[in-house]
Amino acid sequence: MKVLLLEDNLMWSVRTVRGLETLGHTVALVSRSAGEYPDADLAIVNLSARAFDPYEAVAALKKKGIRTIGHVGHKEKEVWEKGEKAGCDKVVSNGSLAKRLEAVIDEATR
């Protein structure tokens, strides 16, 4: 599966790219506002990103028909809710993304 990773946190981007590649996915990393996003089967978006507007990114991805997973700190309930309202197919905590990457992808793509 081709996965877009919209992530401006170096630690998370390295960790998530490794995890996705280990699962056999092809990954394209976007670390700042792109405006136009390449085609993909799935996107994973850091909803706490500062280098780009994550909600505009989610809207652009959904417009292209790309399923979207948002991730956020477990205590950031307002950001979590904004991600759901923006159209994320699934929103998960950073910890869930890190520990349950394969299961989170399966749940979001069913």
Secondary structure, 3 states (H helix, E strand, C coil): CEEEEECCCHHHHHHHHHHHHHCCCEEEEECCCCCCCCCCCEEEEECCCCCCCHHHHHHHHHHCCCEEEEEECCCCHHHHHHHHHHCCCEEEEHHHHHHCHHHHHHHHHC
